[in-house]
Amino acid sequence: MLKRIGLSKSGYYRHKSKGLSKSKERQLKIKDLIMEIWEESQHLYGAPKITAKLRKMGIQISERTVGKYMKELKIRAKYCKPFTVTTRDSNLNNKLKNILDEQFNPEAPDTIWCIDTTYILTKEGFVYLTSIMDLFSLIFGREASGFNHWRNSPRLVKVDSRRLLS
């Protein structure tokens, strides 16, 4: 068999008895440490953080070498998406005052008005619907004084007040 691959018996036995080289031993030791650090971090650490940990332990190694060893070990860091605040508290409780004091029965028309805004999903997108009501008319006539709808943004509403008051 040795003749087929071009080796002598003495060369084979010398290689077998010699063992691993110092660089190969160091490489295996570092790979074990990389796996250990990666496991401790619950698979979160990548090459930069593992390199920093190894350097704290007194091992001189480059980030590129750690990355190469991680690739050989088929391990990689888990990416954690940062938390994003999607809802912001406007803290309107301190700014708004309850001037109605839950008295929803006005004595005369055009003294208390209320508004409601909602959105309706259509094939073209959302349509915002705003209804403006006089509570006197609503209570006694059960009809809204006016409404307006607009597209895209509920921020600006132009209502013809002459139409509402007629």
C-alpha positions as CSV (number, residue, x, y, z in Angstrom):
1,M,0.0,0.0,0.0
2,L,2.8,2.4,0.9
3,K,4.5,1.8,-2.5
4,R,1.3,2.8,-4.3
5,I,1.3,6.3,-2.6
6,G,5.1,6.7,-2.8
7,L,6.0,6.4,0.9
8,S,8.6,4.3,2.6
9,K,7.9,2.3,5.8
10,S,10.4,4.3,7.8
11,G,8.8,7.6,6.6
12,Y,5.3,6.4,7.6
13,Y,6.4,5.3,11.1
14,R,8.4,8.5,11.6
15,H,5.3,10.6,10.7
16,K,3.1,8.5,12.9
17,S,5.3,8.7,16.0
18,K,6.0,12.4,15.5
19,G,2.4,13.5,16.4
20,L,1.0,16.9,15.8
21,S,3.0,20.0,15.2
22,K,3.0,22.9,17.6
23,S,1.0,25.1,15.2
24,K,-1.6,22.4,14.7
25,E,-1.9,21.8,18.5
26,R,-2.4,25.6,18.9
27,Q,-5.0,25.7,16.2
28,L,-7.0,22.8,17.8
29,K,-6.8,24.5,21.2
30,I,-8.0,27.8,19.8
31,K,-10.8,26.1,17.9
32,D,-11.9,24.5,21.2
33,L,-11.8,27.9,22.9
34,I,-13.8,29.5,20.1
35,M,-16.5,26.8,20.4
36,E,-16.6,27.2,24.2
37,I,-17.0,31.0,24.0
38,W,-19.6,30.7,21.2
39,E,-21.6,28.2,23.3
40,E,-21.3,30.5,26.4
41,S,-22.7,33.4,24.4
42,Q,-25.7,31.3,23.4
43,H,-24.5,31.4,19.7
44,L,-24.7,35.3,19.7
45,Y,-21.0,36.2,19.5
46,G,-19.3,36.6,16.1
47,A,-15.6,36.8,15.2
48,P,-15.1,40.4,16.7
49,K,-16.4,39.6,20.2
50,I,-14.8,36.1,20.3
51,T,-11.4,37.7,19.2
52,A,-11.8,40.2,22.1
53,K,-12.4,37.4,24.6
54,L,-9.4,35.4,23.4
55,R,-7.2,38.5,23.6
56,K,-8.4,39.1,27.2
57,M,-7.3,35.5,27.9
58,G,-3.8,36.4,26.6
59,I,-4.0,34.7,23.2
60,Q,-2.7,36.8,20.3
61,I,-5.0,36.1,17.3
62,S,-6.5,38.2,14.5
63,E,-10.2,38.6,13.9
64,R,-9.7,37.2,10.4
65,T,-8.2,34.0,11.8
66,V,-11.1,33.6,14.2
67,G,-13.5,34.1,11.4
68,K,-11.7,31.5,9.3
69,Y,-11.8,29.0,12.2
70,M,-15.5,29.7,12.8
71,K,-16.2,29.0,9.1
72,E,-14.3,25.7,9.4
73,L,-16.3,24.8,12.5
74,K,-19.5,25.8,10.6
75,I,-20.6,28.2,13.3
76,R,-21.8,31.8,13.0
77,A,-23.3,34.5,15.2
78,K,-27.1,34.9,15.5
79,Y,-28.3,38.3,14.4
80,C,-30.6,39.9,17.0
81,K,-32.9,42.6,15.6
82,P,-32.8,45.6,17.8
83,F,-36.0,46.6,19.6
84,T,-37.8,49.4,17.8
85,V,-40.4,51.6,19.6
86,T,-43.5,51.7,17.4
87,T,-46.0,53.3,19.7
88,R,-45.2,56.6,21.4
89,D,-47.1,57.9,24.4
90,S,-48.3,61.4,23.6
91,N,-48.9,62.2,27.2
92,L,-52.1,64.1,26.5
93,N,-53.5,63.5,29.9
94,N,-51.6,66.5,31.3
95,K,-52.5,68.8,28.4
96,L,-56.2,68.2,27.8
97,K,-59.0,69.4,30.1
98,N,-62.4,67.9,30.4
99,I,-64.6,70.9,29.8
100,L,-67.8,68.8,29.2
101,D,-67.5,67.0,32.6
102,E,-69.6,64.2,31.1
103,Q,-72.6,66.5,30.5
104,F,-73.7,65.3,27.0
105,N,-77.2,66.9,27.0
106,P,-76.8,70.5,25.6
107,E,-79.5,73.1,26.2
108,A,-79.3,74.6,22.7
109,P,-78.0,73.7,19.2
110,D,-74.4,74.6,18.2
111,T,-73.1,74.6,21.7
112,I,-71.4,71.2,21.9
113,W,-69.8,69.6,18.8
114,C,-68.0,66.3,18.7
115,I,-65.9,64.7,16.0
116,D,-64.9,61.1,15.1
117,T,-62.3,60.0,12.7
118,T,-61.9,56.5,11.3
119,Y,-60.3,54.8,8.4
120,I,-61.8,52.4,5.9
121,L,-59.7,50.0,3.8
122,T,-60.5,50.1,0.1
123,K,-58.9,48.6,-3.0
124,E,-57.0,51.8,-3.5
125,G,-55.8,52.1,0.1
126,F,-57.2,53.7,3.2
127,V,-59.9,56.4,3.1
128,Y,-60.2,58.4,6.2
129,L,-63.8,59.4,7.3
130,T,-64.4,62.2,9.6
131,S,-67.9,62.9,11.0
132,I,-68.7,66.1,12.9
133,M,-71.8,66.1,15.0
134,D,-73.8,68.7,17.0
135,L,-74.7,66.8,20.1
136,F,-78.0,68.8,20.3
137,S,-79.0,67.6,16.8
138,L,-77.7,64.1,17.5
139,I,-79.8,63.7,20.7
140,F,-82.9,65.3,19.4
141,G,-82.7,64.6,15.6
142,R,-80.4,61.6,15.5
143,E,-78.6,63.1,12.5
144,A,-75.1,64.2,12.0
145,S,-74.5,67.8,11.1
146,G,-71.9,67.0,8.5
147,F,-69.1,64.8,7.4
148,N,-66.1,64.9,5.2
149,H,-63.7,62.3,3.9
150,W,-60.2,62.6,2.5
151,R,-57.3,60.4,1.4
152,N,-53.9,59.8,2.7
153,S,-53.7,61.9,5.9
154,P,-56.1,62.6,8.8
155,R,-54.1,65.7,9.8
156,L,-55.8,68.4,7.7
157,V,-59.6,68.6,7.2
158,K,-61.2,71.4,5.3
159,V,-64.9,71.6,6.1
160,D,-67.2,74.2,4.7
161,S,-68.7,75.6,7.9
162,R,-71.5,77.3,6.0
163,R,-72.7,73.9,4.8
164,L,-72.7,72.6,8.3
165,L,-74.6,75.5,9.8
166,S,-77.3,75.7,7.2
